[in-house]
């Protein structure tokens, strides 16, 4: 079956960096667009970043643009989220998700379009 597993979260101070990783198995990874979402306490799940199946296109939420970078290694079935200049408002549970590429990219920021999800990795940024 499909498994999506995130790692790399932790407790850091404002201004620090973290790199999240997400390994997906049980699917043909190179046929899926991949996304990162986050959910803070008492808030809805929010789009963070996404990358198309080939890595040719990336998308970011305005709140993370210029600070976060999404990338992928199809040979390792892995997608990454490099997070720099972290802020306390970045504190959340971060989820990785897979979105079949033939669905297109118009709704790539919509979590309802993603078929497979991980359990999340916690990122906490102290001030």
C-alpha positions in Angstrom: 0.0 0.0 0.0 1.0 3.6 -0.3 3.0 5.1 2.5 4.0 8.7 3.0 6.4 9.4 5.8 7.7 12.8 6.9 10.7 13.5 9.0 13.0 16.4 10.1 10.8 18.4 12.3 11.9 19.8 15.6 12.1 22.7 18.0 14.2 25.6 16.8 14.6 29.3 17.5 13.4 32.1 15.3 15.8 32.7 12.4 17.0 29.1 12.3 16.6 26.6 9.5 15.1 23.1 9.2 14.9 20.6 6.3 11.9 18.4 6.1 12.0 15.2 4.2 9.2 13.0 2.9 9.5 9.6 1.5 6.6 8.0 -0.5 6.4 4.3 -1.3 3.9 2.1 -2.9 3.3 4.4 -5.8 5.1 5.5 -8.9 6.6 8.6 -7.3 7.6 10.3 -10.6 3.9 10.4 -11.7 2.8 12.5 -8.7 3.0 16.1 -7.9 4.0 16.6 -4.3 2.9 19.2 -1.8 3.6 20.4 1.8 0.8 21.6 4.0 0.7 22.7 7.6 -1.8 23.0 10.3 -1.4 25.1 13.4 -3.6 24.5 16.5 -7.2 25.5 16.0 -6.5 26.5 12.4 -7.3 24.8 9.1 -4.8 22.9 7.1 -3.0 25.4 4.8 -1.0 25.1 1.6 2.8 25.7 2.0 4.5 24.5 -1.2 4.2 22.1 -4.1 6.3 20.7 -6.9 5.3 19.1 -10.1 6.2 15.5 -10.9 9.3 16.4 -12.9 10.4 19.2 -10.5 10.0 21.7 -13.3 7.5 23.9 -11.5 7.2 25.0 -7.9 4.5 26.8 -6.0 4.6 28.6 -2.7 2.2 30.3 -0.3 2.9 34.0 0.0 3.8 33.6 3.7 6.8 31.4 2.9 7.9 32.7 -0.5 11.6 33.6 -0.4 12.2 31.6 2.8 11.2 28.0 1.9 12.3 25.9 -1.0 10.7 22.7 -2.2 12.7 20.1 -4.1 12.5 16.4 -5.0 14.7 13.5 -5.9 12.7 11.0 -7.9 15.5 8.4 -7.7 15.0 8.4 -3.9 11.2 8.8 -3.9 11.7 11.9 -1.7 10.5 15.4 -1.5 12.2 18.1 0.6 11.2 21.3 2.2 14.1 23.6 3.1 12.9 26.2 5.6 15.1 29.2 6.3 14.6 32.2 8.5 11.9 30.4 10.5 9.4 32.5 12.4 7.2 31.6 15.4 4.2 31.8 13.1 5.7 28.8 11.1 4.9 26.6 14.1 2.6 23.8 12.9 2.3 20.2 12.1 3.7 19.8 8.6 2.2 17.3 6.2 3.4 15.9 2.9 1.0 14.8 0.3 0.8 13.3 -3.2 -1.3 14.5 -6.1 -1.6 12.5 -9.3 0.0 14.6 -12.1 -2.7 13.9 -14.7 -5.1 16.0 -12.6 -3.2 19.0 -13.7 -1.9 21.9 -11.6 -4.8 24.3 -11.5 -5.8 23.1 -8.0 -2.4 22.1 -6.8 -2.9 24.3 -3.7 -6.1 22.5 -2.7 -5.6 19.8 -0.1 -8.8 18.0 -1.3 -7.0 17.2 -4.5 -4.3 15.2 -2.8 -4.8 11.4 -2.6 -2.1 10.3 -0.1 -1.0 11.9 3.1 1.6 11.4 5.7 1.1 11.6 9.5 3.0 14.9 9.8 6.1 16.2 11.5 6.0 18.9 14.1 7.9 22.1 13.7 8.0 24.5 16.6 9.7 27.8 16.4 10.4 29.7 19.6 10.8 33.5 19.7 
